[in-house]
Amino acid sequence: MITIRNNVVSRVPGDKPAISDYTWVDARDINRDDISRLEEEYSISSELLADIMDQDEQARIEKEDDYVVLIVRLPAFAEDCHGINQYAIPLGIVLFPDKVITICQSDSVVLEDFARNRFRQYPIETKEGFVISIMGRAAMVYIRLLKYMNRQKSLVEEQLHRSIMNYELIQLLQIQKTLVYFTTSLTTNEVLLEKLQKTPYFQLRSEEERDFLEDVITDNKQAIAMANIYSDILTGTMDAFASVISNNMNVIMKRLTIISIALMFPTFITSFFGMNVDLPFSTAPFAWVGLACLCGLSAIVGAWFLSDRRNKRLVQRASLGERPARKTRAREARPRRKRKKTAEE
């Protein structure tokens, strides 16, 4: 869908409306007909449109014969994101002498805010100011989404503390994947912002725009730092839960091993009595009852000897018994030394 917005107006309380001297052509959710129209009516090359449609295209700036092209990475529109599965998309900004064309294969909350004038005081009177305003709004949206992802991570962690399920682990993996996408997009946007300060194809006209560009660079760096911190914390959390799962598996296998070893004792008894030889109590009518009790008792005693509680008690007794012994030895050693000194005197 291509929408032509003749004048972008900044509605800031207390200030006069700032009317731009260019036309904004907003192309979002474009299809094949829109691509053909952009090629024929606005003379945009098909190679450039193919690059903008590429999901993995990185941020950059290029100079063509009739226009200047910037590709920026934007967060996806909230309605297109299911739960915590966020992602980033490329936005193509084509700068003509009298108009600005933004081309996006999907929708974005950043463009929606500018279309509905839901933004703070941005220097949008010029085309260059409009570009850095888009990037500044994108950095703020990234920060907001990163905080949202951090809250979702905390909720998933609370659920994992109660019971470790595959669904919660898959959610953490989705959050980690989103953080990787955001970090990559923010890094490429940072490189583009640094180039905008030096390239001759993008000249800022006022000191306000230069100051705002520096603010945008600062916000973008803050978003990168937040994404890196959240990613490192999530990586540590995933490693910790992986260790917990492995430890739980080891405990379960240990219990199964104890049970199998404990059941070997009654198996040995029944196998011994099952041989074709003369055995005691073979003629007694209720010998099987005593044999069953003997098998059960051997299983219980064997499980008790192999249990963790018995081993813990032995360790505690040994630790408590060593400390008094060391103290008594030390006390006995002191008088002996004194006696030796008195004998020498």
N, C-alpha and C positions, 0 to 999 in steps of 0.2 A: 504494500500500500504506500503510495507516494502522496504526501501532503505538502502543499506550498504555503508557507507562512511569510507574508510579505514583510512585516515589521515585528521584530521581537521586542517586547516592552518589559522593562524591569519595574515591577510594582513594589516599591520599597516605601513603607510608611514614613511620612515626613519629607520625602524627596520628590522631586519632579520626575515624571516618567521619562526614561531614557529610550528614545526611539532610534533604532539602528538604521544605517544607510545601506543595508544589504538585504537580500532575500534568503530565507532559510527553507531549503527543500528537504523535508523529513521523509526518508524512505525506510520504512520498517516492515518486517514480515513480507519481504518482497518475494515475488514469484517470477516465473519466466517472462510474463508480459511486462512486469516492471523492469526486469533486466533489459529487455529489448527497448523499452522506452528510454531508459538511461543511456543506452548506446546510441540511439538514433537522435533523440531530442537534445541531449546534453553532451554528446560526443565523448563519452567516457569509454575507454578501451575495455575490451572483453577480458584481457589479461588481468587488469586491475580488479574488475568485478569478480573474477575467479579467485583472486587472492583474498578479497574481502569475504567471500563465501567459505573460505577455508577455515575450519574450526580451530586449527592450530597455528594460524598466522600470527606472527609476532609484531609488536609495535615498531613503527619506523616512520620516516618522512622521506618523500621523493619529490623531485621536480620534473614535471612534464612540460610540453610545449605551451599548453594553454592554461594549465592549472597546477596547483601544488596539492599533493596527496599526503595525508597523515592517517595512519592506522593505529588505533588505540584499543586496548583491552578493557572491556567493561564487564561488570557483574551482570548476570542474567536477571531478567524480570522476575519478580517474586512469584507471580502466578504460574510461571513456567517451571518453578522449582518445587519438587515434591519433597516436603519435609526438610531434611538436612542435606539433601543432595543438590548442593549449589554448584554453579559452574561459571565460567567466563567466556565471553564471545568477543570477536573482533568488530570494531566499528570503523568504517571508512569515512574520512572527512575530506571532501574535495573542495578546495578553495579557488573560486573563480574571482575575477575582479569585482563582480557585482552580486555574487550569491555564494552561499555555502550549502553544500549537499552532504547530508549525513546518510550513510548507507549501512544498514544492519540487517542481517539475515533473520534475527529474532527480535523480540521486544526487550527493552531495558528500562529499569526504573529511572535511570539518569535522564534519558531522553523524554520520558513521560513527565518528569518534574519540570523540564524546560518547556515542554509543550503546554503545560497547565500553569506555568509561572509559579511553581512551588519551589522557590529557592531564595536564598538570601541575596544580599547586594553583591552582584557579580559585574565585572566590567564587560558588558556585552555590546557596547556601542560599536565596536569594530569586530571584524572577522577574527583577528588574532585573539582578542579578549574573549570572544565566544568560544574559541577552541580551548583556551586554558580554563575557562569556566566549566566546560564539560569535564575536563580532566580533574579539576578540583572537586566537582560534585561526585565524580567517580571514586576519588580517594575517600571522601566522607562516607559513601555507601559501602565501600570495602570495609572501613572501620566498623560501621554499624553491623554488617553481616558477620564480621569476625567476632564481635562481642556476642552476637546471637549464637554462633557456632560454639563458643566457649560455654555458654549457658546450657546448650543442648548436651555438650560433653559431660558437664557436671551431673545432669539428670541421668544420663546413661550410666555413669559411674555409680551413682546411688543404687540403680537397679542391679548393677553387677555385684555390689557388695552383698545384696540379699541372696541372689542366685545367679550363677554364671550360665547364661544361655547363649545359643548361637545368634539369636536375633540382635541382642545388645552388642555382641562382638562385630557383627556385620555393620551396625550403625557406627561404631567407632572407626571401622575401615572406611566407610563413606565420608565421615568427617575428615579423616586423614587425607583422603583423595582430594576433597574440596580444598583443604589447606595447601596442598601441593599446587593445585590449579591457581589459587589466589596468589601464592608466593611467586610463581612464574610470571603471571600477568603483571603483578605490581613491579617486579624487577624490570621487565621490558618497558613498562611505562616510565620507570625512573630513568632508563637510558634515553628514552624519547624526550623527557623533560629537560635533561641535561643538554641534549642537542638543540632544543629550542632556544637556549640561551646563546648559542654560538652560530647557528646556521644563518646565512644571508637570505634564505627563502622565507623566513618567518621573523618579521621585524615588529617589535612592540613600539607603539607610538607614544605612550605616556609612562610616567613614573609609577602611576597606580597599577598599571598592568605588570610592570616589572616586579613590583613588590608582591603583587598577588601571585605571580609565577613562583617566587621564592616560597610563599606560603604553601602553594600546592606541592612543591618539592618536599617541604617539611612534613606535610600531612601524608604524602606518599611514603616517605621514609618511616613515619610512625606506623603506618599500616604494614609495611614490610617487617618491622621489628615485632609487631604484635603477631603476625602470621608465623614468624620463626619461633617465637616463644611458645605459642600454642601448639605448634607442630612438635617442638622438642618435648613439651609436657605430655602430649598425647603419645609420642613414641615411648617415653618412659612408662606411661600408664599401660600401654599395650604389652610391653615387656614384663611388667609386674604381674598383670593378669595371666600372661602366658606361663610365668613361673608358678603362679597359684594353681593353674589348671594342671600343670605337670606334677606339682606336689600332691594335689588331690588324687591324681591317677596313681602315683606311687603309693599313697596310703591305701587306696583300694586294692592294688595288687598285693601289698603286704598282708592285708587282712585275708585275702583269698588264699595266699600262700600258707598262712597260719592255719586256716581251716583245713586245707588239703593235707598239711603235715599232721594235724591233730587226728584226722580221720584215718591216717595210716596205722595208728596203734590198734584200733578195733579190727581193722582189716587183717593185721598180722595175727591177732588172737583167733579170729574166725578161720583164717587160713590154716593155722596150726591145728585147731580142733577138727578141721575138715579133712585131714589126712586119714588114709586107710590103715591106721595102726591102733593098738589098744591104748586108750587114754583113760585117765581117772574120771569118775562120774559118768562114764559112758552108759551105764545101766540105770542111772537115776532118772526117774520120770520127769523131774522138774529141773534138770541140769541146764536146759536152755535159758531158764529165767536167770540163773546165776551168771551164765555166760553173757547174756544181754546186759546185765548190770555191770559186769566187768568191762565190757566194751564201752559202755557209756561213761563209766568212771575213768577209764584210760583216756578217752577223748577229752573229757573235761580237764583232767590233770595236765594232759599235753598242751591244751590250749592255754591253760593258766601259766605254764612254764614259758610259753612262747609269747605271751601277751606283753603289751607295752607297759601296762600298769605295774607288773611285777618288776620289769627292768628299771622303771623310773624309781620305784621304791628302793631297789638295791643301790641305785646310783645315789639317791638321797642319803641312805644310811651310810654308804661309804664316805660321802663328803662330810657328813656330820661326825663320823667316827675319826676321820683323819685330823680334823681341827683340834679336838681336845688332846689327841695323842701328841701333836706337835707342841701344844702349849705345855704339857707335862714334861716333855723332853727338854724344852727350853728351861723350865723351872729347875729340873734336876741338874742341868748343866751348869747353872749359875753357882750353886753352893759348892760344887766340886772345884770350880776355879778358885773360889775363896779358900777352900781347904788347902789347895796346892800352895797358895800364897802364904798361908799361915805356917805350913810345914817348912817352906823355904826360909821363912823368917826365923 
